[in-house]
Amino acid sequence: MTDLRTAPAAHDGPRLTHQGLVYGSDREFLDATVPFCLDGLHRDDAVLAVTTGGNIDLLRQALGDAAPHVAFVTADDWYQSPGRTLSAYYRYVGRHTAGRPQRQVRVIGEPVWHGRDELETREWTRYESAINIAFASCPAWIVCPYDTRRLPEAVVADARRTHPQLVAGPGARASGHYLPPTSPDGAWSGGAREEVPAAEPVPGRAVPSMRFGADLGEARSFVSETAVSLGMSPSGAQRLVLAVNEVATNVVQHGGGSGEVVLERTGHRIVCDVTGPGRTGADWYEGYLPPDPAHGRGHGLWVVRQLCELVEIDARHGGTSVRLHVNVS
């Protein structure tokens, strides 16, 4: 087992280390996270702990005089939507490595799983898998705790699939269950649970819908008016319009020149499907990678993930379907 306090050593260049911490007691949590933080501070790494309020109290007490040098954030305030959370981590890494390319950022990032429905759980699992490519070239060392006392077994099992390494105490080992994000059997499909297509049709849904072509003005008006009629505020409808416009533009430019948009309300969300007959080349993790100014692709879906609570992409069946979820309020 690798000693967390000595590995990985100083990097030749930026590189991600992504580890899952499966723990069942306060002692197991502290045995892994305290040396992780102290070693990071000793190496002048930036250290961020995003976890539960109870774990923050435990860490503060255990770190003693070192605690003020660690940034603490309550997980409920940080893990609100996958796209925005990933963007917040990017900003943190960028802020603390600007002008210091060899500096490493250490993160204890404990996702929020309580109160999530099946769809949300599946999307946050995809988020954990996407980290492996989204941060692949970043000088970030991320440890993601999973509390077996409170989490369903399926969530813990998925942790072993989405993290290349697993932590136990001050040591780490390779996860024998890890599946890379590009694997067709990857954990974003639900891991041990039965795979559900990203754009699964909703039974009984018919209207409202409309076809669109190169002129997206009518589609924008349709989305705005329909969303408001379904109970969304004008400001929320504008957010959805912006997201739909980005996806529909991609469909027109890369997916056959035309498509269809369908809206409905499901509980506290407006769900909007934007589909096209052609393949746009989008992967399920499109939009999780920050856009490269030197390339034309990827900017739109990055923006879409900032605008929406959840985004599902399915380009496996001869066309492309992007499902957008935006909260009504």
N, C-alpha and C positions, 0 to 999 in steps of 0.2 A: 504494500500500500504506500502511495506517495505521500510525503509529508507536505501538508499545505503551507507550512511556514518556510519551506525552502523551494517549492515548485509551484508554478513555473518560475524559472530564474529570469533574470533580466532579458528582455526580448531583443532580438536583432532588429525587429520591426514590429509594427502593430499586429496583434493577433488576439483572437477571442478565446477565452476559456469559459465554458458554460457548464456548470455543475448543478446537479439536483441534490438537495439535502433532505432525505427522508428521515424524519425524527418522530419519536414517540414519547418524549419527556422533555421537561425544561433543561435537564442536565445535558441531554443529547444535543439540544439546540445550542446551548452555550459552549459545549466542548468543541463545536465546529466553528461557530461564529466569532467567539472571543479571540482565538489565535489568528483568525483570518483578518480581523480588524486591527489587532495590535501589530501584526507583521506588516500590514499595509501602511499604517502610520509610521512605522520604523523606516520603511522604504520611501516615505514621502509620497505615497499614493493618495489620491483623493478617495475617501471612503464614504459611501452612502448606504444607509440601512432603511429599506422600505419594508415594513413588517407590521404586525398587529400592535396595538397599544400595549398589550401585556408583554410581548416580546421586547418592545422598546424599553419598557421599565426594567426588565431582566438584564438587557444589554447595558443600559446606563449604569446600573448598580455593579455589574461584573467588571465593566471597563474602568470604573473609578475615575481617576484624574484624567484618563485618556478620553472619556466620553464627550467632552466639549469639542473635540477635534473630529468627531464623526457627525455627518449630517443625518438627521432622523426625519422620516416622513411616515405618517400613518398610511397603511396600504389602502384603506378605503378611499382616501383622498387622491391616491395615485393611479389605481387600477380601475378606471371608469370606462374606457373604451380602448380596444387593442391598438388602433392606429395612433390615438393621442398619447397613450402610454409609451409606445415605442418612440414617438417623437420627443417626449419629455426626456427619455433616456439619452437620445441623440444630443439634445441640447446640453444635458449635464456633462456628457463625455466631451463634447466640443468645447464647452466653457472651461473645463479643467485640464484640457490638453493643448489649448491654443498656445502656440509658440513653444510648446514643450512636447514634441512628437514622441519622445521616448517615455513620457510619463504614463503610468497605468492608472486606470480608474477601477476601484473595487466596489461591487454592488451586492448587497444582500437584498434580493427582490422576491418577496413572498406574495404570489398572486392571490387575489381574492376569489374564492370559490363558493362561499356561502351565499345563498340567495340567488344563485344563477340557475336559469332554466337549462334544458338540454341543449338548445341552440347556443346559448351564451357559453356554456361549458365547452362545447365543441370548438367554438371560435377562439376561446382563450387557450385551448390546447394547441390550436393552429398557431396562435401567437407565440407560444413557447417554442414550437418547432421553427417558426420563422426567424427567431433570434439567431439561430445558427448560421443563417446566410446574411441576415440584415446587419449583423455586427461582425461578420467574419474578418474584416480588415481593421477592426477597431481595437485599441489597446484597452480592452475591458475584460475584467475577470468577474463573472456573475455567478453567484450562488443563490439558487432558488429553493427556499425551504418548503416542505410539504409535511404537515402535521397529521400523522396517522390517527391521532386521537379524535380528530374532527372531520377528516375528509373521507369521502366514499372510496372504496377500494379501486374503482375504475380510474379515478383521478390520480391516485398514487401510482397505479400501473402505467398510466400515460406519462407520468413524470420520468419513468425509467426509459421510455421511448423517445422523449423529446430532449433529453440531456445526454451528451456524449460521455460525461463522467458523473459518478455518484460519490457523495461525501459521507464519511463516517468519522466522527471525532475530528482530529486534526489531519486526517488522511483522506485520500481520494483514490478511486479505481475506475477503470473503464466500465461503462454500463454494457452488459451483454445483451441488453434489449434495445439499444439505441437504433433508431431508423432515421437516416438523413432526410432532410426536407424534400429532396428530389426523388426519394424512393416511392414507387407506386403503392407500397404498403405502409406509407408513413403515418405518423401518429395524428396528423391533421384530419384524417378520415374518421377519427373516433377511437383509434387504438383497438382495444379488446371489444368495444361495442360494435354493433353492426353498422357498416358504412351507410351514411345517408348522403345522397347527392347534394352538392352545394346549392343547387337551384331546384330543390324538390317542389313539384307543383302542389299548390294548396287545394285540397278537394273542394269542389263547388264554386271555385272562383271563375267569374266570367268577365265582368266589366267592373270598373272603367278601364278602357285600354284604347290605344291608338297607334297607328303605324306612323313612322316618320322617315323622311329622306334627308337630303343634304341641307334643306332649310329647316333649322331646328327651332325657329320662332314659335310655331304652333305647338310643338312639343313642350317647350318651356311654359307657355300659357296654360296648356292642359294640365301639366303637373302642378303648377301653382294653384289653379282653381280647384282641382280635384282634392289636393291635400288639405286645403282650407275647408272644403265641404265635408271632409272626413274628420274634422275636429282639430286640425293642426293650426297653430298660431301663424300669422303672416310671416313673422321672422323665421319660424321653423320651416315654413313652406319655401322661403327664399333659400335657406340652407339646402333643402332637398333639390330645388331647381338647379342650383350650382353643381351639385353632385351628379344629377342626371345629365346635365349638359356636358360634363366632362366625359362620362361614359358613352353617351350617344355620339359625341364627336369621334371617339375612338372607334365605335362601331361603323360610322360612316366612312372614316378614313382607311380603316384596316380590315373591316369585316363585311364587305359586300355592298356598302353604300346605302343601306336602309335597315330598318329594324322596327321593333315594337316596344312600347312602354306600357306596363300594367301596374296599377296601384290598388292597394286595399289596406284597410286597417285591421291589425290583429292585436288586440289588447291595448297596450300603451304605446305601440309602435305603428308607424306607417311603413309598409313593406312595398318596395318598388322594384320590379324586375325590368331590366333593360336587356333585350335580346337581339341578336343579329344572326343571319344565316351563315356567315363566314367565320372562319377562325381568326381571331385577332392576334394570336400568338401569346396571349396573356396566361401566365401561370397562376396557381392559386395564391401564391405569396406576392403577386404583383402589387406594388404600392406600399409594401413594407420596407423596401429598400429605398433609401433617400435618393431623390433624383440627382443624377449627375449632370451638371450644367453643360458638359461637353456632348451629351447625348439628347436626342429629342424625345425618346420614349421614357415612360415611367413617371413623368411629372403629374399627369392628370389623375392617375389612380392614387398617388401619394396624397394629393389634395382631397380626393374622395374619402379616403380613410380618416382624414382629419375632420371632415364634415359629418360623417355618419357614425352611429354607435357600433354597427357591425356591417361588414361587407363580405359577401360570398361570391367567389368566381368559379364558374364551371365552363371549361372549354374542351370537354372530353367527348362530346357527342355530335361532332360535325358542325357545330355553331358555337357561339359564345353567349353565356348568360351571366349577368352580374346582378345580384340581389342586394339592394340597399335597405338597411334598417335605420330609421330615424325616430327617436322618441317624439311623441306628440307634444309634450310640454318641454 
